Amino acid sequence: MAILYCDAKRFKQTIVAGADWVCKNRDQLNKINVFPVPDGDTGTNMFLTLMAAIREMEALKEISLETTVKAAAWGGLMGARGNSGIILSQVLSSLADGIEGRDRLFAQDIAFALSRAAKKAYKAILRPVEGTILTVIRETAETAEEVVKTEKDLALLLDEMVRSARSSVERTPLLLPILKEAGVVDAGGLGFLNFLEGMVFLIQGAIKTSGTIEDEGMLNGTVSDSVEHHWNFRYCTEFILKGSRISEDTIKDALIPMGDSIVVVGDSRLARIHIHTGKPEEVLRYASTLGQVSSIKVDDMLVQHTARFEDSTLTKATSVIAIVLGDGLKELFYNTGAELVVDGGPTQNPSTLDIIEAIETVTSSNVIILPNDKNVYPVALQAAERTSKKVTVLKTSSVPEGLSALLAYMDDGIFEENIGRMEQAFKNVKSGEALPAIHNVVLGGVEVRSGDSIGIYQGKIRCSRSNAEETVIRLVESMVDPSDEIITLFYGDSIEKSDLETLKSTLQSHFQDKTVELYCGGQPYAHYLISVE
Amino acid sequence: MKIITDSTADLSRDLYQKHDIGMVPLTIHLGERTWLDFHDIEPDEYYTMLRKSKAFPTTSQPSPQDFIDAFTPFAAKGEPVLSIHISSKLSGTYQSAVLARSHFPEARIEVVDSLQASLGLGMIILLCAEKASLGASFESVVDFARELTRKVKTYFSVDSLEYLHRGGRIGKAQAFLGTFMKIKPLLKLVEGEVQPVEKIRTSERLVNRFVELVENEARESSGLQLSVAESDNSDVMTGLLERLMKIPGLSLVHRCKLGGVITSHGGPGTLGISFVKA
């Protein structure tokens, strides 16, 4: 059945449907965001821009097509976030041009509005780059104009627009080398496609059953760290300027020396400005000479980018990946210098893919992996063979070994030297563990009852007690030599805090010349992990 | 010529006398009490005091007037002075000496920033005193001192980073502060500032690392001069020194105890080594 017009209700529904589909794909969009800056927020920005438009529509008291479209345009402009969000807001505001007095939009109106939006967007962006959302909107608009010459059905028009937008998105890596290098399509362009797709799904009543875009192989890439960026302009600065005679061109000219990714949209009374700059305060000082500045948002993109890589610095000589299970242990490894900690341990082995992903995610192309478990070691080796990065897997077979190795790691050290130091370090530590027993059994002459805590050192069961703390004391006795200095315990997630103080003081009195340290490991599989060194 | 330093050189009374070196003391404040470093209090006494104290120590640099007083007799005689001091990145002492120097526009006084502290500074002074005693000219001794400030390497470890941190001298070793696990941080002085080297868990491994560092340096040179120091860690230092002295090509310039001012910023339990290629 043909849909020949769009009224206020339909307009709102389609925008909501589009926004919904962008929201569902948000994480993927964030993940493939490499241009202009890999700050991983394209999906979020586009979604929030649309949400602002929807919120304005929902706040309306008097509902007509005119008020609804204007509300969406206004909300989009006020709430626009990031480059792609601002361009998307241009599409909404173009729909509002000439809406006065109308109660229906026809296929032609949509096509013309999209063409106007494309032109506005090219003008809003200081240095338009092909292979981005700009290209996608322009090409989609061209198709739309062609279609409406013979067609009046809005459903058919949207179908054609989606088809055109999709092929346009697929071509973005051919137009923008940085995308090809990273093996992704343009995130903003794909977001726009998602927005249109959401509308089509609504019309087809298929919003819940539709296939994901991932199936089409467009999202296979992830952000590549070979992509170079200019962190001189690290502050993403956005604000609204209210004045009486605002000239977009004057503002743009003045901003050029201060940064890049400059976007100025609005009219002579209100403008939304977006710039990537090294000196946000200068930009704001300049803007305040032109009118009233509000809704200021300054983000440090370097921090955003860095935060995505788990708090690492951008130019690490060597990245360390550790594989452990338990919140306390994860924190200890992060705190001691691991760039990325992957969940995994005796009861939960990570997949090769998990480790490959971790290798690809860390910032350096020189990677050291601490598997910290005998069964994880071969998986890590397999992962290491499947990446182009230079990866060394150290044979750490326990958490204490991994931590000792990591302590010897130096942030600014040379790869080979780090490996040498770390290998040396973990061989100096003795590891034991107190594990819960599952069966009644006699092993190596030790009688074990189900529910006991069994003490294991050097692969042998040394003792088994119903009380984990007693097991620890017996086990440590079998591990300690006179020359040892430190006994370290990492307690598991089932251990009562009240038992810890007693255990510590008992150990301290048993081994008076040693230092006893206790840390929360939070591991689910062992009562205590123990190191003696 | 006269060599004048400050109390952070951590030289013993005997060495000051033997080489006729002048010393201007810094001041230590602990709780209600105040001492002139090496004047009113000896290192061992201070270690005991510090371990018992609940208060946290602070120190203050000598005033320009203290240096004017120290320079005056030599300026009056026309005797040249080499005034060499703790790194200006760690203390304002050098600044006071520079200010004092401007009161004697006619005198031959050279004020040098050693970029070192304690044993490293002490080593530079002793090597300069030796050169001067062999009849070298004032200018050549000054040049030698400046050359040494660039060449002497100092590594040290502290029992806890707390003293360096609270005293504001932690520098780039700040990076080690967040470590949950108890460590014995190995640090070095680079261009007069504290920098982190390595996180080490046990004192046995720490001693091994010190030995390694010296071995590596000795291997690359025809001769290595060494100075060592500790605060309230005498047994470990004796063990370390025994091992170091077995390294071929090594000669010991001096062994000292860290004084009150340096201990106020490094804490008890500190170990340090300085070396320079001959």
Interface residues (C-beta under 8 A of the other chain):
Chain A: E331 L332 N335 T336 L403 S404 L407 A408 M410 D411 R421 A425 N428 S483 E485 I486 T488 T515 E517 Y519 E533
Chain B: A175 G178 T179 F180 M181 K182 I183 V197 E198 K199 I200 R201 T202 S203 E204 R205
